[in-house]
Amino acid sequence: MVNILTIPKKLAQKGELIIIPRAEYDEITGLKKRLLREEKDTDETIHVFEKEYQNKKLKKASTFSEILGTARKSK
């Protein structure tokens, strides 16, 4: 039996076609989704930063413990 693959004219006219294994396709689409999600998270973080910066809600800290609020106070 002969396997035949028919490509619709509409699809073929859009440019080059590439055939890859399903596992690679799934990996690529997974990476794309992850990158888009990370980009959205980054955009949201920048938006929050800009909003807090405008409202003067940002604080300076010289140590990580100051950020957490666990810095020892000098006596």
C-alpha positions in Angstrom: 0.0 0.0 0.0 1.3 3.5 -0.9 1.0 6.3 1.6 -0.1 9.5 0.0 0.1 13.0 1.5 -2.1 15.7 0.0 -1.3 19.3 0.8 -4.2 21.7 0.2 -3.4 24.5 -2.3 -4.3 27.2 0.3 -1.7 25.9 2.7 1.0 25.3 0.1 0.7 28.9 -1.2 1.5 30.4 2.2 5.2 29.6 1.9 7.6 26.8 2.7 6.3 23.8 4.5 8.3 21.8 7.0 7.5 18.3 8.3 8.8 17.4 11.7 8.1 14.6 14.2 5.2 15.2 16.6 7.4 15.1 19.6 9.5 18.0 18.3 6.4 20.0 17.4 5.0 19.5 20.9 8.4 20.6 22.4 8.5 23.7 20.3 4.9 24.7 21.0 5.5 24.1 24.7 8.6 26.4 24.7 6.6 29.0 22.8 3.8 28.9 25.4 6.3 29.1 28.2 8.1 32.1 26.7 4.8 33.9 26.1 3.8 33.3 29.7 7.1 34.5 31.0 6.9 37.6 28.8 3.4 38.3 30.1 4.7 37.9 33.7 7.6 40.3 33.0 5.2 42.8 31.5 3.0 42.6 34.6 6.0 43.0 36.9 7.2 46.1 35.0 3.7 47.5 35.2 3.6 47.0 39.0 7.0 48.5 39.4 6.1 51.6 37.4 2.9 52.0 39.4 4.7 51.7 42.7 7.5 54.0 41.6 5.0 56.7 40.7 3.2 56.3 44.0 6.6 56.4 45.8 6.0 53.0 47.5 9.4 51.6 46.7 12.0 51.4 49.5 15.7 51.0 49.4 17.4 48.1 51.2 21.1 47.3 51.6 20.6 43.7 52.6 18.1 41.0 51.8 17.1 40.8 55.4 16.0 44.4 55.3 13.7 43.5 52.4 12.2 40.7 54.5 11.9 43.1 57.5 14.1 40.8 59.7 17.1 43.1 60.0 18.5 43.5 63.5 18.1 47.0 64.8 21.2 48.8 66.2 21.2 49.3 69.9 
